[in-house]
Amino acid sequence: MESVEEAKTLLKNEISEQNLIKHCLAVAAIMKAIAKKLGENENLWEITGLLHDFDYEETKDNHKQHGLIASEKLKQKLPPESLHAIEAHNFENTSVLPESKIDYALIAADAISGLVIATALVRPSKKLEDVKPKSIKKKFKQKEFAKNCSRKKILYCEKLGIELSEFIEISLISLKRISKNLGL
């Protein structure tokens, strides 16, 4: 698969829940920005972010299969490094360990997308444009805030050579660019 638009169409044909589609768009935007920062294939990383939860509706009650079924369904469409990243983003359940930059990026992007969005949703305006990096950093330190957003996984950014402050900024800018698509 070479086209981001093709990946979006595939995603929308497979997933009915709009919030899950928005989550995938958010992760894709962050993945694209990380790829740009690292000099990696932006298109491939964005597509990997778009399709990382391709099987979520099917596997939400069977977390051990989440990522594995997506990988199987997408094996004729994506290169091995994307498939491995999709499997490894749920490594606690799939036992497919992260090994590469794209693996670590997907894990970190998946986690931080929720924290950034949760930070926007507690603002009076509920808009990303009103969120500042320091607000996200403050929320990052509050373990009870958006507690399902793993701080440990967000810190996988450091495995890419990106400090937390810079990763927060990259993520926020990425999501602000697609804020209309996210309804934020």
Secondary structure, 3 states (H helix, E strand, C coil): CCCHHHHHHHHHHHCCCHHHHHHHHHHHHHHHHHHHHHCCCHHHHHHHHHHCCCCHHHHCCCHHHCCHHHHHHHCCCCCHHHHHHHHHCCHHHHCCCCCCHHHHHHHHHHHHHHHHHHHHHCCCCCCHHHCCHHHHHHHHHCCCCCCCCCHHHHHHHHHHCCCHHHHHHHHHHHHHHCHHHHCC
